[in-house]
Amino acid sequence: MKFRFKPTNKKFTVLIVPEGTSPVFRFKMRFALLLSLLVSAMAVIILALVLALVNRSNTSRIVMLEAELTSSEDRLQSTVDDKEKAIDELLTELIALSEKSKTIESKMVELENLEAELKAITTGSRISPASTKINQDKEAPQDGGVGGESVPLSDAEVRSLIDETKASITASLNEMPELQARLEQTKVNVEKYKEMMRILPTYWPTDSTRITSHFGKRSDPFSNRLTSHNGLDIGGNTGDPVYAAADGKVTDTGYSSARGNYVTVAHPSGLQTIYMHLQKGIAAKGDTVKQGDTIGLLGSTGRSTGPHLHIEVVKGGTPVDPLNYLTIPGEDEAL
C-alpha cells in the first residue's frame, strides 16, 4: 500500500496495487476523513484488546467459580451423605435402645414375680402358674431364617418409637427404687423364714420317700384292730441314714419293746420329733444337732414288720401329722 500526498488540494490518494497484472485500485479522500478512519481503526483495535483482556479475566473467574461450585456441591453431597448416615445410625441406636427398654421391662417383671414367689414361700401360700409365668417378648428371635422387604420407618413411627422408649425407661427408673426397697425387705423376710424353717421339722428325715403308713386311724399290722397311728412310716433299707428334721437338742435316747431304738429331739419352736425303730442311734442325749445331721440308722427294731422309720411330731404334748411340716423332696418342683 502506497500513500501519495497532494498538498495542493489536501487530498490523499490511496493506491492498492495487487501483485501480478491485476488493475490498481485508487481511493481519494480528504485528510480529515483519513485521519478519522485511522483513529477509528485504532479505537477498534484498542477496544478489541480491552475486550479480549476482560474476556480472558472473566473466563478465568468463571473457571474458578465453576471449580468452587463443584467443590461446594461435593462438600454438600458429602455433608448430606454424612447426615443420612448419622440419621441411620441414630435410628439403629434408637431401635437398640427400644429393645433394651423392653428387656428392662421383662427383667422388672421377673423381679416382681421373684418377689411374689419369695413372699409366697415365706407365707406358706402357693402361687398360681399364671402369676409366676414371666411375660415373653413377642418379638423374641425364633430359630430359623428371617426376611421381608426393607420398609423405612416414617417420621410419625420414629416419633412414636421415641415416645414409647422414653415412657418405658422413665417408668422403669421410677419403679426401680421402690422395687429395690421391697426386694431388700423380702430378702430380710426370707432370711427370717430360713431361720424359722430350720427350727421347724421340715427336713425329710430319710433318703427314701416311700411312705408305708400315714398318720391317723389304721388297721394295726399285728392285731388287725382299728388303732391310732401317731406318726408317719417311711420305708427304706436297713442302715440308711436318718436325719434330724430341724435344729434342736437331743433330750432322750434308748430302747423299748414298742419303739425299738429311738432318739427324741426338742426344737426351739417348742415341737418335738421322735425317731423310732432305728438300727442304732448315733446322737447321744444332750447333743445339739442341726437340721440334716445324721442322728441314727434306719432299722426294724421294736414293734416293726420290716425296715422303716417311724417319725412322730409332738406339739404341746399331742402327736400331730408330720406331713403338716415335712417337705417331701421334689414336691416343690412339682407345684
C-alpha positions in Angstrom: 0.0 0.0 0.0 1.5 3.4 -1.0 0.4 6.9 0.0 0.9 9.8 -2.3 0.3 13.2 -0.8 -1.0 16.1 -2.8 -0.7 19.1 -0.6 -2.2 21.4 -3.3 -5.8 20.3 -2.5 -5.0 18.5 0.8 -6.4 15.3 -0.6 -4.9 11.9 -0.4 -4.9 9.1 -2.9 -4.7 5.6 -1.7 -3.4 3.1 -4.2 -3.9 -0.6 -3.8 -1.5 -2.4 -6.1 -2.1 -6.2 -6.3 0.6 -8.5 -7.4 0.7 -9.6 -11.0 -1.3 -7.9 -13.8 -4.4 -7.0 -11.7 -5.6 -3.5 -12.0 -4.6 -0.9 -9.4 -7.3 0.4 -7.1 -7.3 4.1 -6.2 -9.1 5.8 -3.4 -9.2 9.5 -3.0 -10.1 11.0 0.4 -9.5 14.1 2.3 -7.1 14.2 5.1 -9.7 14.6 7.8 -11.6 11.5 6.6 -8.4 9.5 6.5 -7.5 10.7 10.0 -10.9 9.7 11.2 -10.6 6.3 9.7 -7.2 5.8 11.3 -8.4 6.9 14.7 -11.5 4.7 14.4 -9.3 1.7 13.4 -7.0 2.3 16.4 -10.0 2.7 18.7 -11.4 -0.6 17.4 -8.1 -2.3 17.9 -7.7 -1.0 21.4 -11.3 -1.9 22.2 -10.8 -5.4 20.9 -7.7 -5.7 23.0 -9.5 -4.5 26.1 -12.4 -6.8 25.4 -10.0 -9.7 25.0 -8.3 -9.0 28.3 -11.7 -8.6 30.0 -12.9 -11.8 28.5 -9.8 -13.6 29.5 -10.2 -12.3 33.0 -13.9 -13.3 33.1 -13.1 -16.7 31.7 -10.6 -17.3 34.5 -13.1 -16.1 37.0 -15.8 -18.4 35.6 -13.4 -21.3 35.7 -12.6 -20.5 39.3 -16.3 -20.1 40.2 -17.1 -23.4 38.5 -14.4 -25.2 40.4 -15.6 -23.6 43.7 -19.2 -24.6 42.8 -18.1 -28.2 42.1 -16.2 -28.3 45.3 -19.2 -26.9 47.2 -21.5 -29.4 45.6 -19.1 -32.2 46.6 -18.9 -30.9 50.2 -22.7 -30.5 50.3 -23.2 -34.0 49.0 -20.7 -35.4 51.5 -22.5 -33.5 54.3 -25.8 -34.9 53.1 -24.4 -38.4 53.0 -22.8 -38.0 56.4 -26.1 -36.7 57.9 -28.1 -39.5 56.3 -25.5 -42.0 57.7 -25.8 -40.3 61.1 -29.6 -40.5 61.0 -29.4 -44.2 60.1 -27.0 -44.8 63.0 -29.3 -42.8 65.4 -32.3 -44.9 64.2 -30.3 -48.1 64.7 -29.4 -46.9 68.2 -33.0 -45.9 68.9 -34.2 -49.4 67.9 -31.5 -51.0 70.1 -32.5 -48.7 73.0 -36.1 -49.7 72.5 -35.2 -53.4 72.6 -33.1 -52.7 75.8 -36.1 -50.9 77.4 -38.2 -54.0 76.6 -35.5 -56.2 78.2 -35.6 -53.9 81.3 -39.4 -54.2 81.5 -39.0 -58.0 81.2 -36.4 -58.1 84.0 -38.6 -55.9 86.1 -41.4 -58.4 85.6 -39.1 -61.2 86.5 -38.0 -59.4 89.7 -41.7 -58.7 90.6 -42.5 -62.4 90.1 -39.5 -63.4 92.1 -40.6 -61.1 94.9 -44.1 -62.7 94.7 -42.6 -66.2 94.9 -40.4 -65.3 97.8 -43.4 -63.8 99.7 -45.5 -66.8 98.9 -42.7 -69.1 100.3 -42.4 -67.1 103.5 -46.2 -67.0 103.9 -46.7 -70.7 103.0 -49.1 -69.9 100.2 -49.0 -71.2 96.7 -48.6 -69.2 93.5 -50.9 -69.8 90.5 -49.0 -70.7 87.4 -50.3 -67.7 85.6 -48.8 -65.3 88.2 -45.3 -67.0 88.0 -45.1 -67.1 84.3 -42.8 -64.5 83.0 -44.1 -62.5 80.1 -42.4 -63.5 76.9 -41.3 -60.8 74.4 -43.5 -61.2 71.3 -40.6 -60.1 69.2 -38.1 -62.6 70.7 -36.0 -64.1 68.0 -37.1 -67.5 66.8 -35.0 -70.4 65.3 -34.7 -70.3 61.5 -34.3 -67.6 58.9 -35.9 -64.1 58.7 -36.6 -61.8 55.8 -39.0 -59.5 54.1 -39.0 -56.1 52.4 -37.0 -53.2 53.8 -39.6 -50.6 54.6 -38.2 -47.4 56.2 -39.9 -46.0 59.3 -42.0 -42.9 58.8 -41.4 -39.8 60.8 -44.5 -40.5 62.8 -43.4 -44.0 63.5 -40.0 -42.8 64.6 -41.6 -40.2 67.0 -43.9 -42.9 68.4 -40.9 -45.2 69.0 -39.1 -42.4 70.7 -42.1 -41.6 72.9 -42.7 -45.3 73.8 -39.0 -45.9 74.6 -38.8 -42.7 76.8 -42.0 -43.7 78.6 -40.8 -47.3 79.2 -37.4 -46.2 80.5 -38.9 -43.5 82.7 -41.4 -45.9 84.2 -38.7 -48.5 84.9 -36.5 -45.9 86.5 -39.4 -44.6 88.7 -40.4 -48.1 89.7 -36.9 -49.4 90.4 -36.2 -47.7 93.8 -39.4 -48.9 95.2 -38.9 -52.4 93.8 -35.4 -52.5 95.2 -36.6 -51.5 98.7 -39.3 -54.2 98.5 -36.7 -56.8 97.5 -34.4 -55.8 100.3 -37.3 -56.3 102.8 -38.2 -59.5 101.1 -34.6 -60.7 101.5 -34.8 -59.9 105.2 -38.1 -61.8 105.4 -36.5 -64.8 103.5 -33.6 -64.9 106.0 -36.0 -64.9 108.9 -38.1 -67.6 107.1 -35.0 -69.7 106.6 -34.2 -69.4 110.3 -37.7 -70.3 111.2 -37.6 -73.3 108.8 -34.5 -74.6 110.5 -36.3 -74.8 113.8 -39.4 -76.4 112.3 -39.3 -80.2 111.4 -39.5 -79.5 107.6 -36.4 -81.6 106.5 -37.2 -85.0 105.1 -35.6 -87.5 107.5 -34.6 -90.3 105.1 -33.2 -90.8 101.6 -36.3 -92.8 100.7 -39.6 -91.0 100.1 -41.7 -94.2 100.2 -44.5 -93.7 102.7 -45.7 -97.1 104.1 -48.3 -95.8 106.6 -49.8 -92.4 107.2 -50.8 -90.6 110.4 -54.2 -91.3 111.8 -56.5 -94.3 112.1 -55.4 -97.6 110.6 -55.7 -101.3 110.9 -52.9 -102.5 113.3 -50.4 -104.6 111.4 -50.2 -107.1 114.3 -53.7 -107.3 115.7 -55.7 -106.0 112.6 -57.7 -103.9 115.1 -58.6 -100.3 114.3 -56.0 -98.1 116.1 -54.5 -94.7 116.0 -51.1 -94.3 114.3 -49.4 -91.3 115.9 -46.6 -90.9 113.3 -45.5 -91.4 109.7 -43.8 -94.6 108.5 -41.2 -94.3 105.8 -39.9 -97.5 104.2 -36.2 -97.8 103.5 -33.1 -100.0 103.7 -31.5 -101.2 106.9 -28.5 -98.9 107.7 -29.8 -95.9 105.7 -29.0 -92.6 107.5 -31.8 -90.9 109.5 -31.6 -87.1 109.5 -32.7 -84.5 112.1 -35.8 -82.8 110.7 -34.8 -79.5 112.4 -32.3 -77.8 114.7 -32.6 -78.9 118.3 -31.2 -80.7 121.3 -31.4 -84.5 121.9 -33.5 -84.9 125.1 -33.8 -88.7 125.1 -32.4 -91.9 123.6 -32.9 -95.5 124.4 -34.7 -98.7 123.6 -38.2 -100.0 124.3 -40.1 -103.0 123.1 -42.6 -100.8 121.2 -40.2 -98.1 119.9 -37.1 -100.2 119.4 -34.0 -97.9 119.4 -35.2 -94.3 119.3 -34.0 -90.7 119.5 -36.0 -87.7 120.8 -35.1 -84.2 119.7 -36.6 -81.0 121.2 -36.7 -78.0 118.9 -36.6 -74.2 119.7 -40.1 -74.0 118.1 -41.5 -76.0 121.0 -42.0 -79.1 118.9 -40.5 -82.5 119.5 -39.6 -85.2 116.9 -39.2 -88.8 117.8 -37.4 -91.3 115.5 -38.2 -94.9 116.2 -37.2 -98.5 115.1 -33.6 -97.4 114.4 -31.0 -100.0 113.8 -29.0 -97.8 116.2 -28.9 -94.3 117.5 -25.9 -92.1 116.7 -26.8 -88.9 118.5 -26.4 -89.0 122.3 -28.6 -87.4 124.9 -27.6 -83.7 125.4 -26.2 -83.3 121.9 -27.1 -80.2 119.9 -28.0 -81.2 116.3 -28.5 -79.2 113.2 -31.2 -79.8 110.6 -29.9 -82.5 108.3 -27.4 -84.0 110.7 -27.4 -87.9 110.9 -28.8 -88.9 114.3 -29.3 -92.7 113.6 -29.5 -95.5 111.2 -32.8 -96.9 109.8 -33.7 -100.3 111.0 -36.5 -102.6 112.2 -36.1 -102.8 116.0 -39.1 -103.0 118.4 -42.6 -103.4 117.2 -41.9 -103.4 113.5 -42.7 -105.6 110.5 -39.7 -104.5 108.4 -37.0 -101.8 107.9 -38.6 -98.4 108.1 -38.5 -95.1 110.1 -41.4 -94.2 112.3 -41.3 -90.4 112.9 -43.6 -88.5 115.3 -44.1 -84.8 115.6 -45.3 -83.8 119.1 -46.9 -80.3 119.6 -47.9 -79.3 123.2 -47.7 -83.0 124.3 -50.0 -84.2 121.4 -48.8 -86.0 118.3 -49.7 -84.2 115.0 -49.4 -85.3 111.4 -45.7 -85.0 110.4 -46.8 -84.1 106.9 -48.0 -80.8 108.2 -44.4 -79.9 108.5 -42.2 -82.3 106.5 -41.4 -81.4 102.9 -41.2 -84.3 100.6 -38.1 -83.9 98.3 -39.2 -82.9 94.8 -42.6 -81.8 95.9 -41.8 -78.1 95.5 -40.6 -78.6 91.9 -43.9 -80.4 91.1 -46.0 -77.5 92.2 
